[in-house]
Amino acid sequence: MKIFYSFVLFFATILSYSQDITGDWYGNLSAMGSEIGFVFQITKNGDTFSGTMSVPQQNANGIPLSSVTFNDNTLTIKFDPAGLNYSGKLNNGQIDGTFSQNGMTFPMVLTREKPEAKKINRPQEPQTPFPYESVEVTFENSVEKITLAGTFTYPKTKNFPVVILISGSGQQDRNAEIFGHKPFWVIADYLSRNGVGVLRLDDRGVGKSGGDPSTSTSLNFASDIEAAFQFLKKNPLVNAKKIGLIGHSEGGMIAPIVAAKNPSFQFIVLLAAPGIPCDELLLEQSYLIGKSSGMNETELLETKKINQQIYTAVKSEKSNEAVLAELESIFFEMYKNDTAFNTLEEKDKKTVVKQQISPLLTPWYRYFIRYRPEVNLEKITCPVLVLNGEKDLQVPPQANVEGIKKALLKAKNKSVTTKVYPNLNHLFQECKTGSVEEYATIEQTFSPQVLQDIKDWIIKLQ
């Protein structure tokens, strides 16, 4: 259930001399009512520094740093496309500095000492004993020759409906764990307590599932869900006419891909699913997230202009080599007035830019940016429940819900239910602002009202 991220990529720079800056540095950022831990892992090759950044709360690990400067005992890490900067002075084994984003500044100290993990309160996390059956399962995606693994929970009754949970962007475990939350486990536990079987999976390349996500697209992930359907059909406990799909975020895009090819599904639940072309979605997402983080209108429009240029290049049918050349031109133009970037040697500039571009040329990203949800939604005729949070900044409800309804209307679908919940964010948590920074600080994992509505809707279909 990882979040859809538009083109707001991390950028950093490190050059250095006198003192040894290599190794792990830990810091906590207190901002907007939340505290987020950062880990900068810095290495050195000759006179050149490189490294990675991790944000454990967000399950973001090993993000490549582009470059860093270290002069006069001052470390400067810069993330220009996201409007992020860190600058601090090395003194007595720690770095005292300032983290800034789009004009907002916050103090942040980096130290060598790994902080103790704080106990996170997640009151909805399921606790034993469970009044339902729970079994570990494995099965094959025979088309792509991948072994997939997951957990099947089901009520101690007969002839129950079953759902397959489909996670959002990024590789996640079967619980879709993020920020210490385990939303898919919460959903599975609630539904299985109330008469609905649930199959939740480790995404390919995660946990006990095989496969290589780096060469995969949403279309490949859809084949994993089809394999899950075929597996369930063979289970003597399962009525093949009562299998449905619940997809969140990108999972809400994958569900229609699967169902458009296989009309056997009884129903689909779309949670914060895209209903407009994905390049348009990312532009709107970037604008709203940037605005929530303090960017002014001029900065927002400039970012939108650059992103449009990037998306146009990436979604073209040109080869990766041709797109790489176009993107390099865009990025060098973007950085032409950047002082820190211009202090780098030419080879380092090219390395920085290529590291920024690399994620945009993956098979997944190029497929995603071209995707138009209506192509598959217009083929769906089974009952569909479309749910969104009013304060979702990542898949904004108005345009996307309307886009889904319009496509299903073209399919002559006679059973479409939509609902937009006030004060819920992209993860369906009760929230104040909907900002990404809030996710980790909210104790609630998933709205009880939404859980009930999903259950009631499924049961009513039976």
C-alpha positions in Angstrom: 0.0 0.0 0.0 2.8 2.1 -0.6 2.2 5.5 -1.7 2.0 6.7 -5.4 4.8 9.3 -5.8 4.9 11.8 -8.5 8.2 13.1 -9.8 9.6 14.6 -6.6 12.9 12.8 -6.4 15.6 13.2 -3.8 18.8 14.9 -4.8 22.0 15.3 -2.8 25.7 16.3 -3.2 28.8 15.4 -1.2 32.5 16.6 -1.8 34.9 16.6 1.1 38.4 17.0 2.5 39.7 17.2 6.0 37.6 15.1 8.4 36.2 11.6 7.9 32.6 12.0 7.1 32.0 8.5 5.9 29.7 6.0 7.6 26.2 6.2 9.0 24.6 9.4 10.3 21.3 9.4 12.1 18.9 12.3 12.6 15.3 13.1 13.6 13.3 15.7 11.8 10.4 17.3 13.9 8.0 19.0 11.6 4.3 19.5 11.2 3.5 17.7 14.4 5.5 14.5 13.4 9.0 13.2 13.9 10.7 11.4 11.0 14.0 9.6 11.3 16.7 9.8 8.6 19.8 7.7 8.0 22.5 8.9 5.7 25.0 6.2 4.7 28.1 7.8 3.2 31.0 6.1 1.4 34.1 7.4 -0.3 35.9 6.3 -3.5 39.1 8.3 -3.9 38.1 11.9 -3.6 34.5 11.3 -4.5 31.7 10.7 -1.9 28.5 8.7 -2.6 25.9 7.0 -0.4 22.3 6.3 0.3 19.5 7.7 2.4 16.9 5.7 4.3 13.7 6.8 6.0 12.7 3.7 8.0 9.3 4.9 9.0 8.4 5.2 5.4 9.9 1.8 4.5 12.2 3.8 2.2 15.7 2.2 2.3 18.9 2.7 0.4 17.8 5.6 -1.8 20.9 6.6 -3.8 22.3 10.0 -3.0 23.4 12.0 -6.0 26.1 14.1 -4.5 27.1 15.9 -1.3 29.5 18.7 -0.5 31.7 18.8 2.6 33.9 21.9 2.8 35.2 23.7 5.9 33.6 21.1 8.1 30.2 21.9 6.6 28.1 19.2 5.2 25.5 20.2 2.6 23.0 17.7 1.3 20.7 19.0 -1.4 17.4 17.6 -2.9 16.6 20.2 -5.4 13.6 18.7 -7.3 11.8 18.2 -4.0 12.9 21.5 -2.6 14.9 19.8 0.2 18.2 20.9 1.7 20.3 20.1 4.7 23.4 22.0 5.8 25.3 21.5 9.1 28.6 22.0 10.8 30.6 19.0 12.0 31.6 19.7 15.6 32.8 17.2 18.2 31.5 14.2 16.4 28.1 15.5 15.5 26.6 17.7 12.8 24.5 20.6 13.9 22.4 21.8 11.0 19.2 22.9 9.4 16.8 21.0 7.2 14.7 23.1 4.9 11.9 22.4 2.4 10.3 25.0 0.1 11.1 27.9 2.5 10.3 26.1 5.7 13.2 25.4 8.0 13.7 22.9 10.9 16.7 22.2 13.1 18.2 18.7 12.7 21.2 17.1 14.4 23.1 14.2 12.8 25.0 11.8 15.1 26.8 8.5 14.8 24.6 7.0 17.4 21.7 4.9 16.2 18.6 5.9 18.1 16.6 3.4 20.0 13.5 2.3 18.2 10.4 3.9 19.7 7.4 1.8 20.5 4.7 2.7 18.1 1.1 2.4 19.2 -1.0 0.6 16.6 -4.2 -0.3 18.5 -5.9 -1.9 15.5 -3.1 -4.5 14.9 -4.8 -7.9 15.2 -4.2 -9.9 18.4 -4.7 -13.6 19.1 -6.8 -15.7 19.5 -8.4 -15.5 16.1 -11.9 -16.8 15.5 -11.1 -17.8 12.0 -8.7 -20.1 10.2 -5.3 -18.8 9.0 -2.9 -20.7 6.7 0.3 -19.9 5.0 0.1 -20.6 1.2 2.4 -20.8 -1.8 1.4 -21.2 -5.4 2.9 -20.7 -8.9 2.4 -18.0 -11.4 2.9 -20.5 -14.2 2.9 -17.9 -17.0 5.9 -16.1 -15.5 7.3 -19.1 -13.5 7.3 -17.3 -10.2 6.5 -18.7 -6.8 4.2 -16.5 -4.7 3.5 -16.7 -1.0 0.8 -15.3 1.3 -1.7 -15.9 4.0 -5.3 -17.1 3.5 -7.7 -16.3 6.4 -11.2 -17.6 6.2 -14.3 -18.0 8.5 -15.2 -21.3 10.1 -18.3 -21.5 7.9 -19.1 -22.7 4.4 -19.8 -21.0 1.1 -18.2 -17.7 2.1 -17.1 -15.0 -0.3 -13.3 -14.5 -0.8 -11.3 -11.4 -1.7 -7.8 -11.0 -3.0 -6.0 -7.9 -1.7 -3.8 -6.0 -4.1 -1.3 -3.5 -2.8 -0.3 -0.1 -4.2 3.0 1.2 -5.6 6.3 -0.2 -4.4 7.1 -3.7 -3.3 5.3 -4.6 0.0 4.8 -7.6 2.2 1.5 -9.3 2.6 0.5 -6.9 5.4 1.2 -3.9 3.2 3.3 -2.6 6.1 4.1 1.1 6.1 4.9 3.6 8.9 4.5 0.7 11.4 0.9 0.2 10.1 -0.2 -3.2 8.7 -3.4 -2.2 6.8 -3.9 -5.4 4.9 -3.7 -7.4 8.1 -6.3 -5.2 9.7 -8.6 -5.5 6.6 -8.1 -9.3 6.5 -8.7 -9.7 10.2 -11.9 -7.7 10.1 -13.4 -9.3 7.0 -12.5 -12.9 8.1 -14.1 -12.2 11.5 -17.2 -11.2 9.6 -17.7 -14.0 7.1 -15.3 -13.1 4.3 -12.2 -15.1 3.3 -9.1 -13.0 2.4 -5.9 -13.9 0.5 -3.1 -11.4 1.0 0.3 -11.8 -0.7 3.9 -10.8 -0.5 4.6 -8.8 -3.7 7.0 -10.4 -6.1 10.6 -10.1 -4.8 9.4 -9.4 -1.2 9.1 -11.8 1.8 8.6 -15.4 0.5 7.6 -14.4 -3.0 10.0 -14.8 -5.9 10.4 -12.7 -9.0 12.2 -9.6 -10.0 10.2 -6.4 -9.5 12.9 -4.3 -11.2 12.0 -5.8 -14.6 8.2 -5.9 -13.9 5.3 -3.6 -14.7 1.8 -3.3 -13.4 0.8 -5.8 -16.1 3.2 -8.3 -14.7 1.8 -7.8 -11.2 -1.7 -8.3 -12.6 -0.6 -11.8 -13.8 0.3 -12.5 -10.1 -3.3 -11.7 -9.1 -4.7 -13.9 -11.9 -2.5 -16.7 -10.6 -3.9 -16.1 -7.1 -7.4 -16.4 -8.6 -6.5 -19.7 -10.3 -5.1 -21.0 -7.0 -8.2 -20.1 -5.0 -10.4 -21.8 -7.6 -8.8 -25.1 -6.8 -9.4 -24.8 -3.1 -12.3 -27.0 -2.1 -13.4 -24.5 0.5 -13.8 -21.7 -2.0 -16.8 -21.0 -4.3 -15.2 -19.8 -7.5 -18.3 -17.7 -8.2 -17.8 -15.7 -5.0 -14.2 -14.4 -5.5 -13.6 -10.6 -5.6 -10.8 -8.1 -5.7 -9.9 -5.2 -3.3 -7.2 -3.0 -4.7 -5.6 0.1 -3.1 -3.9 2.9 -5.0 -2.0 1.2 -7.8 -3.7 -2.0 -6.7 -7.0 -0.2 -7.7 -5.5 0.1 -11.2 -4.3 -3.5 -11.3 -7.7 -4.9 -10.2 -9.5 -3.7 -13.4 -6.6 -5.0 -15.5 -7.2 -8.5 -14.1 -11.0 -8.3 -14.2 -11.1 -6.9 -17.8 -9.4 -10.1 -19.0 -11.2 -12.5 -16.6 -14.9 -11.8 -16.1 -15.2 -14.4 -13.4 -14.8 -12.1 -10.5 -18.0 -11.4 -8.5 -17.1 -7.9 -7.4 -14.3 -5.3 -7.2 -13.6 -2.8 -4.4 -11.4 0.2 -5.5 -9.7 2.1 -2.7 -8.2 5.4 -3.7 -7.9 4.1 -7.3 -6.8 6.1 -10.3 -9.6 7.2 -12.7 -7.6 9.6 -14.9 -4.5 9.1 -17.0 -1.6 8.5 -14.7 0.6 11.4 -16.0 -2.3 13.7 -15.1 -2.7 12.1 -11.8 1.0 12.6 -10.9 0.8 16.3 -11.9 -2.2 16.9 -9.6 -0.6 14.8 -6.9 2.7 16.8 -7.1 0.8 20.1 -7.0 -1.2 19.1 -3.9 1.7 17.6 -2.0 3.9 20.6 -2.8 1.2 23.0 -1.7 0.8 21.1 1.6 4.5 21.3 2.2 4.6 25.1 1.8 5.5 25.7 -1.8 4.2 29.0 -3.3 2.2 29.2 -6.5 5.1 30.3 -8.6 7.2 27.3 -7.4 4.2 24.9 -7.9 3.7 26.1 -11.5 7.4 25.9 -12.3 7.5 22.3 -10.9 4.4 21.4 -12.9 6.0 22.7 -16.1 9.2 20.7 -15.6 7.2 17.6 -14.7 5.1 17.9 -17.8 8.3 18.0 -19.9 9.6 14.9 -18.1 6.4 12.9 -18.4 6.1 13.7 -22.1 9.5 12.3 -22.7 9.0 9.2 -20.5 5.6 8.2 -21.9 6.7 8.4 -25.5 7.4 5.2 -27.5 11.0 6.2 -27.9 13.8 3.9 -26.7 15.4 4.3 -23.3 18.5 5.7 -24.9 16.6 8.4 -26.8 14.5 9.3 -23.7 17.7 9.4 -21.6 19.1 12.1 -24.0 15.9 14.2 -23.7 15.8 13.9 -20.0 19.5 14.9 -19.6 18.8 18.0 -21.5 15.8 18.8 -19.3 17.7 18.2 -16.1 20.8 20.2 -17.1 18.5 23.1 -18.0 16.7 22.8 -14.6 20.1 22.9 -12.8 21.8 25.6 -14.8 21.4 28.3 -12.1 22.0 25.9 -9.2 25.2 27.0 -7.4 26.0 23.7 -5.7 25.4 21.8 -8.9 27.7 24.1 -10.9 30.6 23.6 -8.5 30.8 19.9 -9.4 33.1 18.6 -12.0 31.5 17.7 -15.4 31.7 14.0 -14.8 30.0 14.4 -11.4 27.3 16.5 -12.9 26.5 13.7 -15.3 26.5 11.1 -12.5 24.1 13.2 -10.5 21.7 13.7 -13.5 21.8 10.0 -14.5 21.0 8.9 -11.0 18.0 11.2 -11.0 16.8 9.8 -14.4 17.4 6.1 -13.7 14.1 5.5 -11.8 12.2 7.2 -14.6 13.4 4.7 -17.2 12.4 1.5 -15.4 9.8 -0.7 -17.1 7.4 -0.1 -14.2 7.6 3.7 -14.4 7.3 3.9 -18.2 4.2 1.6 -18.2 2.6 3.5 -15.3 3.1 7.0 -16.8 1.4 5.8 -20.0 -1.5 4.0 -18.3 -5.1 5.2 -19.0 -7.5 3.6 -16.4 -10.6 3.9 -18.7 -9.2 1.3 -21.1 -9.9 -1.5 -18.7 -12.6 0.1 -16.6 -14.8 0.3 -19.7 -14.8 -3.5 -19.8 -15.9 -4.1 -16.2 -19.6 -5.1 -15.7 -19.5 -6.8 -12.2 -20.5 -4.8 -9.1 -17.9 -2.1 -8.2 -17.5 -0.2 -4.9 -15.4 3.0 -5.3 -14.1 4.6 -2.1 -11.9 7.6 -1.5 -10.8 9.9 1.3 -11.7 13.5 0.9 -8.3 14.6 2.1 -6.3 12.2 -0.2 -3.5 14.3 -1.7 -2.1 11.3 -3.7 -5.2 10.2 -5.6 -7.4 13.2 -5.2 -11.0 12.0 -5.0 -13.0 14.4 -7.2 -11.3 13.8 -10.6 -10.5 10.1 -10.0 -13.9 9.0 -8.7 -15.6 10.9 -11.6 -13.2 9.3 -14.1 -14.0 5.8 -12.7 -17.8 6.4 -12.8 -17.6 7.7 -16.4 -15.7 4.7 -17.6 -18.0 2.2 -15.8 -21.0 4.0 -17.3 -19.5 3.4 -20.8 -19.3 -0.3 -19.8 -23.1 -0.2 -19.0 -22.2 -1.3 -15.5 -25.5 -1.4 -13.5 -24.0 -1.8 -10.1 -21.6 1.0 -9.1 -21.5 2.5 -5.6 -19.2 5.4 -4.8 -18.4 7.2 -1.5 -16.0 9.9 -0.5 -15.3 10.0 3.2 -14.6 13.4 5.0 -11.3 13.7 6.9 -9.8 10.5 5.5 -6.4 10.5 3.8 -4.8 8.2 1.1 -4.4 5.4 3.6 -8.0 5.8 4.8 -6.9 7.1 8.2 -8.9 9.8 10.0 -6.6 12.8 9.7 -6.3 16.6 9.9 -4.5 17.7 6.7 -4.1 14.6 4.5 -0.3 15.3 4.2 2.1 12.4 3.9 3.9 13.6 7.0 0.8 12.8 9.0 0.7 9.1 8.1 3.2 7.8 10.7 1.9 9.9 13.5 -1.7 8.7 13.3 -2.4 5.7 15.6 -5.4 4.5 13.5 -4.4 2.2 10.7 -7.7 2.0 8.8 -11.0 3.7 9.3 -13.5 1.4 11.1 -16.3 2.9 9.1 -14.7 2.0 5.8 -14.1 -1.5 7.1 -17.8 -1.9 7.9 -18.9 -0.4 4.7 -16.8 -2.8 2.7 -18.0 -5.8 4.7 -21.7 -4.7 4.4 -21.4 -4.2 0.7 -19.8 -7.6 0.1 -22.2 -9.5 2.3 -25.2 -7.7 0.6 -24.1 -9.1 -2.7 -24.3 -12.7 -1.5 
